[in-house]
Structures are given as structure tokens and as C-alpha cells.
């Protein structure tokens, strides 16, 4: 059982979901369902689902991506542990960076926190470079600002060459 360190404070967080194995559309929807049931947390909003080409290791199937907004009493590290447990429960195996995956869950933003240690970097260190993160994030919060990076709208404009296709509402 994951216990919050500060049970009275509620933090706004944004989490990216992605999958490109074993029916990715179903995997992302399953991930959303599991996040909705996460203890000490509440799912607030879901973005649409987007199909995107892989980044980094490109010899793999396309991804389905989305972003959710949650409220949580968990600390950033407790939330990360919970997300890693959900990934494991869904069958995620980490073989190499940018490998195909059943389910990937990343904390994008945790309030306006800027944090960097060996386990967790906030905001997510590459989110400002990825249209498949920025577009669904902006769908949820149109005036999003990424701490240390600026407007998510401006970041998305810099990613204009990255194609993505909205395939369904969540």
C-alpha cells in the first residue's frame, strides 16, 4: 500500500500514457482506468487519443498516446512508484531506451515543481520536444506553462514537423 506523506495537500499532476504493443488503444484505455482507481488520487480530465510515429528507436509500431490530469495526495516519488507498479502489472518490460512497450506512464508535471534526482526529473525532461505530449496536454489545459521552458503552445509550435493524428476521444 502506498501512503502519502502529506495527506492534507492535494497536488495537480499531468501524466502521459503511451503504448504500441498488444492492442495499444486498449492498453491506453486500461491505463486510464487503472489511474482512475489509484489510491489517494482522483482522475480529473482525459485527453483524446493520438496515433504517433515512434521517436528514437523508429523500427517499431506506431504509438497511441494521451495525457490525463489528476489530483493526488501522493508525493512525486510515491506517485512514480505507483505508476511503475501499474506498468509492471500491465506487463511492461524495460529492455532498452525507446523500446516498444505495452504501457508507458510518465509524470509530465507535478504542480510547478522543478526537481532532478537519479530517480525523477520534473518537469519531464523531454516533454517540451514532443508533439504527442504537448497536443493532448494543451487539449486539457490550453494555457499550460512548463516550468523552466515556458508556454506549452510555443513548445508545440517548435514541434510542428512531428505528425500526430487524433483517433478518438478517451
N, C-alpha and C positions, 0 to 999 in steps of 0.2 A: 504494500500500500504506500502510495506517495503522499506525504503530508506536507502542507505548505508551511513555510517558515513565518509568514506574516498573514495570518488568516483573516485579518481585517482589511487589508488593502487589496483592491481589485485593479489589475493591470489590463490595458488593451494591448492585444498582440495580433500579429498577422502571420499566418502560416501558409507556405506554398506546398502544394501537393503535386506529384508527378508520377507517371507510370508509363512503361512501354512494353510490359510483358503480361501474359495471361489475362487478356481482355482488359486493357488499360482503362477503358471507360468505366467498367465495373469496379476496378481496383480504386480509382479515384473516388468514386461514389461511396465505396466501402470505407475508405479513409475518412471521408467527411462524416459518415455515420459513427465511426469509432471516436473521432474528435468530439462529436456532439455528446458522446457518453463519457467523456473524460472527467474524472473526479475533480472537484474544486475548480471547475471551468464551465463556461457556457458558450456555445457557438452562437454568434450574433448575426453574421452575414456570410453568404457564399457567392463567389463569382460564377460566371458562366464557365463552361469547359472549353478549352482551346486545344487544337491539334498543332504541334510544332515539330520541326525537324530537330534531330539531336544536335547537341553542342559538344565540342571536344572530340570524343570518340564518335565519328559520324557513321560508321558501318554498323548500324543497328536500326530497329524500327522507330517510327515517329512516336512522340510522346503525347499523352493527354495531360494537360496542366490546368491548375485552378489555384485560387487563393481563398482562404477563409479569414474572417475576423473573429476573434474570441476574446472573452473576458476571463481572467484566471486569477486565482489566489496563489498560484504556484510561483516560485522564484524562477528566473530564467533557467538555471541548471536543473531544477526539478522538472520543468516543462520539457527541456531537452531530453531528459531521461525517459519521460513518459512517451515522447514521440519516437524515440529509438525502440522502446518496447513495443509500440504499435507496429512499427516497421518489421521487427522480428516476428511478431505474431502473425503478420501477413505473409511471411516467407522471404523477406528481404535478406539477401546475402551480399556482402560487400566484397567484390573480387578485385576491382581496380577503379581508379577515379573515372567518373563519367561512364561507368559500365551500364548495360541495360539493367532495369530494376522493376520489381513488382510494385513497390510503393516507396516513394521518397517524400519525407516530410521535413521541411526546413523552416526554422523560425526566421522570418524576414525582419520584423520589427517588434520590439518589446518596449512599449511606451516610446519615449525618446532616448532610451538608454543607448549609450555607446560603451561597448565592453569588448575586451580582447584578452582571452587567455588560451591555453592549449586545447581546451575543450569547446569553447564557444566564442564566436565573434558576432557582435551586434553593432549596427545592422548587418544583415547577411552581406558578406564581403563582395559578392558579385551581382547582387540583385539589380544594381543600377545599370548593368550592362546587358540585361536580359529582357527582351520584349515579352517573353512568355511569363515573366513575373510581373512586370510593370503594367501591362494592359489589364490583367484581371485585378490587380491591386487598385488601379485607378477606377475600375468599374465599381468597387466597393467604397472608396474614399477619393473623390475627384480632386481634392486639394492636398493630397498626401505630400509630405515633405520627408525626405530621407536624411536623418541626422548625418552631418558631415558631407553630404552630397548635394542637397538642395531639392528642388521640385522634382517629383516623380514624372510630371508631364515633360519637363525639359530632358530628363534622362531617357524617356521613351522616344522623344524626337531624335535623340542621338542613336537610337537603335532601329531607325526606320527601315533599314535594309533587311531586318530579320522578319521573315514572313511568319504569320500565325493565322489560324482560321478558327473563328468561333463556331463550335459544332453543336452546342446545346446549352440551355440554362441548366444549372445544377439541380 
